[in-house]
Amino acid sequence: MWSKLKFDNIPIFTKIIVTFMIIVLPLFTLSLVLNELGKREVKSQISHSISTTIHYYFANLEKELERVIRAQQTFVNDEDLLKLSSASSILSAYQRSKAINDLTDKLVALKDSSSYIKDITVYIDSMGGVVSTSHLMDQPGIKEEMEAVALATYTNGVPITAWDHRLHLNLTYPTFLLNKDNDWKPPAFIHNIELSQEALAGALASFPQEGGALLFNSNWSLSNDHYPEAIETVRAYVEQREGLSLSTEQVRVGKENYVVVIDSSAFLDATLVFYFPENLLVGQLKTYGTWFWLLVGSSLIIVVLFSYGIYLLIQRPLQMLVRRFRSVEEGNLNTIQMPLRADEFGYLFNRFDHAVKRLRTLIDELYVQKIRLQQSELKQLQMQITPHFLYNSFYILHRLIKHSDNQTAELVSKNLGDYFQFITRNGLEEVALKDEVNHVRSYVEIQNVRFSNRIEVAFGDLPPDCEDIKVPRLILQPLVENVYEHGLGDTIAGGRLQIWFRHEAGQLWFFVQDNGAGMTETEFELLSRQLEGLEEGETTGLVNIQRRLKLRYGDRGGLEVSPGEEKGLIVRIYIPADPNHKGD
């Protein structure tokens, strides 16, 4: 329930956007998932393709070197090499020369059979020299070099031997041996093939994918020099994971991820590694991802703009309707021509205009009825006042004349004439405030004769700048009459009536205070509720005055009642005292 109330408090524009988001977000999510699945599949296919290429290259390299090694091993049975290594001393110069030339031709043929062979050298111990595709027979230091390579081959026990920054395939016949004193036992011959590092590196550089390639074992390494900053990190990673065969790994180099494809050869005791930044693998995919997010962003912008368009289609007519409601709330019931529309808002505008017109008609009828009711109540009040007061006044005159108090009788008769002259002006709805106050004075003068020894009256002066203010007729005298009839009517002596005025902050206050018995709490509460319009009942003089003041002045005029400081009541009337309410 609370969540529903919170949702109802959300503005319409936000609701529209949220609704569209709820619709499109699942589509975006599904598209993103499909994009990620496609990316993974493409990455898998590319990785598999690279792995296949690397494995194919490495297998071909292994087969090629294996073929070269087998061809090298056939020289153990070569007739010319055996003659030179075992019977060189008994051969004639021609025979030796012919055997050397034939052997050289065979070595050249072997060299030309593979691009990976740089040079072939055969050291023959009995001759104390070499037969080579490039070296001279008596090249200095060749014997020591051949023996060192043979020793390294024997020590490492692997096909490819690294020595003096070169790679060799070495064959010793008979197999390299040490004597009982661990001294060198010269073989009959040493067949050495130097591999071309340039050719091997060129092959590494010929991979179709752009990336770095590294061929290495514990003693040597070759690379194509692509991404040199990653070589050491990649090599260290692979060396820590021995036994990896045709696998794809991810290695962090600096701030970038690298894809590493690893293949190893037990025959060559070497590992081939192909590595490249992951961005190369997913670069195009990232472009598609960028376009996807641009599509998402554009869609969100379109959703917002579309929502705003719908918002304007709904909000503008609603705002216009709300302004009309507020205008009616402020009391403006004049008809304003609403825009002509053929949609649902046009129907609402049309019905609203009809409702305002009907409301204005009803208010006019109610206002007229209320005015007539007030006039009827005023006339009824006059009829109530006149007979009652007339009886008492004639009785006072009778008593004065009987006691020959002619001066007082004259004063009473004059005030009585002024009094009845004022209340019989039926054609006047409003009078000047000074006339209303003089009417009250006439009434008080008459009552002073009646209650001369029982009630003391203090009557203040009306502020001069308020004398011409127009006020409803007979709004002050009933208050004073109420004091004589109810507040001090039963007072034998010591009664006190105070009447005074106060002008402040644009308001004129008229106070009537007595020290009579006052009201009980229940009576006072009932009167207060009647004055506030919360309680129906008999319309008394005070209630009648309150209604007339509210009808004439609204919230700026009214009547208030409160208990006196000691006893009795204080009745206050307040009306505006600004020039807008003065007579013409």
BELHUCOR-V351999 format. One record per residue. N is the residue number from 0. RES is the residue in one small letter. NEAR is the number of other ideal C-beta (glycine too) atoms within 10 Angstrom. Layout:
n=N res=RES near=NEAR
n=N res=RES near=NEAR
This chain:
n=0 res=m near=5
n=1 res=w near=6
n=2 res=s near=7
n=3 res=k near=8
n=4 res=l near=8
n=5 res=k near=9
n=6 res=f near=11
n=7 res=d near=8
n=8 res=n near=7
n=9 res=i near=10
n=10 res=p near=10
n=11 res=i near=13
n=12 res=f near=16
n=13 res=t near=12
n=14 res=k near=14
n=15 res=i near=20
n=16 res=i near=19
n=17 res=v near=13
n=18 res=t near=13
n=19 res=f near=18
n=20 res=m near=14
n=21 res=i near=9
n=22 res=i near=10
n=23 res=v near=15
n=24 res=l near=12
n=25 res=p near=9
n=26 res=l near=11
n=27 res=f near=16
n=28 res=t near=10
n=29 res=l near=10
n=30 res=s near=13
n=31 res=l near=14
n=32 res=v near=10
n=33 res=l near=11
n=34 res=n near=16
n=35 res=e near=12
n=36 res=l near=10
n=37 res=g near=12
n=38 res=k near=16
n=39 res=r near=12
n=40 res=e near=10
n=41 res=v near=15
n=42 res=k near=16
n=43 res=s near=11
n=44 res=q near=10
n=45 res=i near=17
n=46 res=s near=14
n=47 res=h near=12
n=48 res=s near=12
n=49 res=i near=20
n=50 res=s near=17
n=51 res=t near=12
n=52 res=t near=15
n=53 res=i near=22
n=54 res=h near=15
n=55 res=y near=11
n=56 res=y near=19
n=57 res=f near=20
n=58 res=a near=12
n=59 res=n near=11
n=60 res=l near=19
n=61 res=e near=18
n=62 res=k near=11
n=63 res=e near=16
n=64 res=l near=23
n=65 res=e near=14
n=66 res=r near=12
n=67 res=v near=21
n=68 res=i near=16
n=69 res=r near=9
n=70 res=a near=16
n=71 res=q near=19
n=72 res=q near=12
n=73 res=t near=10
n=74 res=f near=20
n=75 res=v near=14
n=76 res=n near=9
n=77 res=d near=19
n=78 res=e near=10
n=79 res=d near=18
n=80 res=l near=24
n=81 res=l near=16
n=82 res=k near=20
n=83 res=l near=25
n=84 res=s near=19
n=85 res=s near=13
n=86 res=a near=13
n=87 res=s near=18
n=88 res=s near=8
n=89 res=i near=9
n=90 res=l near=15
n=91 res=s near=8
n=92 res=a near=7
n=93 res=y near=8
n=94 res=q near=14
n=95 res=r near=17
n=96 res=s near=11
n=97 res=k near=14
n=98 res=a near=21
n=99 res=i near=22
n=100 res=n near=12
n=101 res=d near=17
n=102 res=l near=20
n=103 res=t near=16
n=104 res=d near=12
n=105 res=k near=19
n=106 res=l near=24
n=107 res=v near=14
n=108 res=a near=12
n=109 res=l near=19
n=110 res=k near=21
n=111 res=d near=10
n=112 res=s near=13
n=113 res=s near=17
n=114 res=s near=14
n=115 res=y near=21
n=116 res=i near=23
n=117 res=k near=20
n=118 res=d near=17
n=119 res=i near=25
n=120 res=t near=23
n=121 res=v near=29
n=122 res=y near=27
n=123 res=i near=24
n=124 res=d near=16
n=125 res=s near=14
n=126 res=m near=17
n=127 res=g near=12
n=128 res=g near=20
n=129 res=v near=21
n=130 res=v near=25
n=131 res=s near=21
n=132 res=t near=20
n=133 res=s near=13
n=134 res=h near=17
n=135 res=l near=10
n=136 res=m near=13
n=137 res=d near=9
n=138 res=q near=14
n=139 res=p near=8
n=140 res=g near=8
n=141 res=i near=18
n=142 res=k near=16
n=143 res=e near=9
n=144 res=e near=19
n=145 res=m near=24
n=146 res=e near=18
n=147 res=a near=13
n=148 res=v near=24
n=149 res=a near=24
n=150 res=l near=17
n=151 res=a near=17
n=152 res=t near=22
n=153 res=y near=15
n=154 res=t near=10
n=155 res=n near=17
n=156 res=g near=8
n=157 res=v near=16
n=158 res=p near=20
n=159 res=i near=20
n=160 res=t near=23
n=161 res=a near=17
n=162 res=w near=20
n=163 res=d near=9
n=164 res=h near=7
n=165 res=r near=15
n=166 res=l near=19
n=167 res=h near=22
n=168 res=l near=21
n=169 res=n near=24
n=170 res=l near=20
n=171 res=t near=22
n=172 res=y near=18
n=173 res=p near=10
n=174 res=t near=8
n=175 res=f near=19
n=176 res=l near=11
n=177 res=l near=11
n=178 res=n near=8
n=179 res=k near=6
n=180 res=d near=7
n=181 res=n near=7
n=182 res=d near=7
n=183 res=w near=13
n=184 res=k near=12
n=185 res=p near=15
n=186 res=p near=21
n=187 res=a near=17
n=188 res=f near=27
n=189 res=i near=24
n=190 res=h near=26
n=191 res=n near=25
n=192 res=i near=27
n=193 res=e near=21
n=194 res=l near=22
n=195 res=s near=18
n=196 res=q near=16
n=197 res=e near=12
n=198 res=a near=14
n=199 res=l near=19
n=200 res=a near=16
n=201 res=g near=13
n=202 res=a near=20
n=203 res=l near=22
n=204 res=a near=13
n=205 res=s near=10
n=206 res=f near=18
n=207 res=p near=8
n=208 res=q near=15
n=209 res=e near=10
n=210 res=g near=23
n=211 res=g near=24
n=212 res=a near=25
n=213 res=l near=22
n=214 res=l near=25
n=215 res=f near=17
n=216 res=n near=17
n=217 res=s near=12
n=218 res=n near=15
n=219 res=w near=17
n=220 res=s near=15
n=221 res=l near=19
n=222 res=s near=20
n=223 res=n near=20
n=224 res=d near=12
n=225 res=h near=18
n=226 res=y near=19
n=227 res=p near=10
n=228 res=e near=10
n=229 res=a near=22
n=230 res=i near=19
n=231 res=e near=10
n=232 res=t near=16
n=233 res=v near=22
n=234 res=r near=17
n=235 res=a near=10
n=236 res=y near=21
n=237 res=v near=22
n=238 res=e near=12
n=239 res=q near=8
n=240 res=r near=10
n=241 res=e near=8
n=242 res=g near=6
n=243 res=l near=17
n=244 res=s near=11
n=245 res=l near=14
n=246 res=s near=14
n=247 res=t near=17
n=248 res=e near=16
n=249 res=q near=10
n=250 res=v near=18
n=251 res=r near=10
n=252 res=v near=18
n=253 res=g near=9
n=254 res=k near=5
n=255 res=e near=13
n=256 res=n near=15
n=257 res=y near=24
n=258 res=v near=22
n=259 res=v near=24
n=260 res=v near=24
n=261 res=i near=22
n=262 res=d near=22
n=263 res=s near=19
n=264 res=s near=19
n=265 res=a near=8
n=266 res=f near=12
n=267 res=l near=19
n=268 res=d near=15
n=269 res=a near=24
n=270 res=t near=22
n=271 res=l near=24
n=272 res=v near=27
n=273 res=f near=27
n=274 res=y near=26
n=275 res=f near=21
n=276 res=p near=18
n=277 res=e near=15
n=278 res=n near=13
n=279 res=l near=14
n=280 res=l near=21
n=281 res=v near=19
n=282 res=g near=10
n=283 res=q near=11
n=284 res=l near=18
n=285 res=k near=13
n=286 res=t near=10
n=287 res=y near=14
n=288 res=g near=15
n=289 res=t near=10
n=290 res=w near=11
n=291 res=f near=15
n=292 res=w near=13
n=293 res=l near=10
n=294 res=l near=12
n=295 res=v near=16
n=296 res=g near=10
n=297 res=s near=10
n=298 res=s near=14
n=299 res=l near=16
n=300 res=i near=10
n=301 res=i near=12
n=302 res=v near=17
n=303 res=v near=16
n=304 res=l near=10
n=305 res=f near=13
n=306 res=s near=20
n=307 res=y near=14
n=308 res=g near=11
n=309 res=i near=16
n=310 res=y near=19
n=311 res=l near=12
n=312 res=l near=12
n=313 res=i near=14
n=314 res=q near=16
n=315 res=r near=12
n=316 res=p near=19
n=317 res=l near=14
n=318 res=q near=11
n=319 res=m near=16
n=320 res=l near=15
n=321 res=v near=11
n=322 res=r near=11
n=323 res=r near=17
n=324 res=f near=12
n=325 res=r near=10
n=326 res=s near=14
n=327 res=v near=16
n=328 res=e near=8
n=329 res=e near=8
n=330 res=g near=7
n=331 res=n near=13
n=332 res=l near=14
n=333 res=n near=8
n=334 res=t near=11
n=335 res=i near=11
n=336 res=q near=7
n=337 res=m near=17
n=338 res=p near=10
n=339 res=l near=8
n=340 res=r near=13
n=341 res=a near=7
n=342 res=d near=10
n=343 res=e near=9
n=344 res=f near=18
n=345 res=g near=14
n=346 res=y near=11
n=347 res=l near=15
n=348 res=f near=20
n=349 res=n near=13
n=350 res=r near=10
n=351 res=f near=16
n=352 res=d near=15
n=353 res=h near=11
n=354 res=a near=11
n=355 res=v near=19
n=356 res=k near=12
n=357 res=r near=10
n=358 res=l near=12
n=359 res=r near=15
n=360 res=t near=11
n=361 res=l near=10
n=362 res=i near=12
n=363 res=d near=11
n=364 res=e near=10
n=365 res=l near=10
n=366 res=y near=11
n=367 res=v near=10
n=368 res=q near=10
n=369 res=k near=12
n=370 res=i near=12
n=371 res=r near=10
n=372 res=l near=13
n=373 res=q near=17
n=374 res=q near=13
n=375 res=s near=10
n=376 res=e near=16
n=377 res=l near=18
n=378 res=k near=11
n=379 res=q near=12
n=380 res=l near=20
n=381 res=q near=14
n=382 res=m near=11
n=383 res=q near=13
n=384 res=i near=19
n=385 res=t near=14
n=386 res=p near=9
n=387 res=h near=12
n=388 res=f near=20
n=389 res=l near=13
n=390 res=y near=10
n=391 res=n near=14
n=392 res=s near=20
n=393 res=f near=11
n=394 res=y near=11
n=395 res=i near=19
n=396 res=l near=17
n=397 res=h near=11
n=398 res=r near=15
n=399 res=l near=19
n=400 res=i near=13
n=401 res=k near=9
n=402 res=h near=10
n=403 res=s near=8
n=404 res=d near=14
n=405 res=n near=10
n=406 res=q near=9
n=407 res=t near=17
n=408 res=a near=19
n=409 res=e near=11
n=410 res=l near=16
n=411 res=v near=22
n=412 res=s near=16
n=413 res=k near=13
n=414 res=n near=21
n=415 res=l near=20
n=416 res=g near=11
n=417 res=d near=16
n=418 res=y near=24
n=419 res=f near=15
n=420 res=q near=11
n=421 res=f near=20
n=422 res=i near=18
n=423 res=t near=10
n=424 res=r near=11
n=425 res=n near=11
n=426 res=g near=5
n=427 res=l near=10
n=428 res=e near=15
n=429 res=e near=15
n=430 res=v near=19
n=431 res=a near=16
n=432 res=l near=26
n=433 res=k near=14
n=434 res=d near=16
n=435 res=e near=22
n=436 res=v near=22
n=437 res=n near=16
n=438 res=h near=22
n=439 res=v near=25
n=440 res=r near=18
n=441 res=s near=21
n=442 res=y near=24
n=443 res=v near=21
n=444 res=e near=18
n=445 res=i near=22
n=446 res=q near=23
n=447 res=n near=18
n=448 res=v near=18
n=449 res=r near=15
n=450 res=f near=17
n=451 res=s near=11
n=452 res=n near=8
n=453 res=r near=14
n=454 res=i near=24
n=455 res=e near=15
n=456 res=v near=19
n=457 res=a near=10
n=458 res=f near=17
n=459 res=g near=13
n=460 res=d near=8
n=461 res=l near=21
n=462 res=p near=14
n=463 res=p near=9
n=464 res=d near=12
n=465 res=c near=20
n=466 res=e near=14
n=467 res=d near=15
n=468 res=i near=23
n=469 res=k near=17
n=470 res=v near=26
n=471 res=p near=21
n=472 res=r near=21
n=473 res=l near=22
n=474 res=i near=25
n=475 res=l near=21
n=476 res=q near=25
n=477 res=p near=20
n=478 res=l near=22
n=479 res=v near=23
n=480 res=e near=20
n=481 res=n near=19
n=482 res=v near=26
n=483 res=y near=22
n=484 res=e near=12
n=485 res=h near=17
n=486 res=g near=26
n=487 res=l near=21
n=488 res=g near=15
n=489 res=d near=10
n=490 res=t near=18
n=491 res=i near=7
n=492 res=a near=8
n=493 res=g near=10
n=494 res=g near=22
n=495 res=r near=15
n=496 res=l near=25
n=497 res=q near=18
n=498 res=i near=21
n=499 res=w near=14
n=500 res=f near=17
n=501 res=r near=13
n=502 res=h near=14
n=503 res=e near=8
n=504 res=a near=5
n=505 res=g near=9
n=506 res=q near=14
n=507 res=l near=23
n=508 res=w near=15
n=509 res=f near=25
n=510 res=f near=16
n=511 res=v near=21
n=512 res=q near=21
n=513 res=d near=27
n=514 res=n near=22
n=515 res=g near=22
n=516 res=a near=15
n=517 res=g near=17
n=518 res=m near=18
n=519 res=t near=9
n=520 res=e near=8
n=521 res=t near=8
n=522 res=e near=10
n=523 res=f near=15
n=524 res=e near=12
n=525 res=l near=14
n=526 res=l near=18
n=527 res=s near=15
n=528 res=r near=13
n=529 res=q near=18
n=530 res=l near=20
n=531 res=e near=10
n=532 res=g near=11
n=533 res=l near=8
n=534 res=e near=13
n=535 res=e near=8
n=536 res=g near=10
n=537 res=e near=6
n=538 res=t near=14
n=539 res=t near=16
n=540 res=g near=19
n=541 res=l near=17
n=542 res=v near=18
n=543 res=n near=19
n=544 res=i near=24
n=545 res=q near=22
n=546 res=r near=19
n=547 res=r near=23
n=548 res=l near=20
n=549 res=k near=16
n=550 res=l near=15
n=551 res=r near=19
n=552 res=y near=16
n=553 res=g near=10
n=554 res=d near=6
n=555 res=r near=16
n=556 res=g near=22
n=557 res=g near=18
n=558 res=l near=21
n=559 res=e near=13
n=560 res=v near=17
n=561 res=s near=12
n=562 res=p near=13
n=563 res=g near=15
n=564 res=e near=9
n=565 res=e near=7
n=566 res=k near=12
n=567 res=g near=21
n=568 res=l near=23
n=569 res=i near=16
n=570 res=v near=21
n=571 res=r near=16
n=572 res=i near=21
n=573 res=y near=18
n=574 res=i near=22
n=575 res=p near=16
n=576 res=a near=21
n=577 res=d near=11
n=578 res=p near=9
n=579 res=n near=7
n=580 res=h near=20
n=581 res=k near=15
n=582 res=g near=12
n=583 res=d near=4
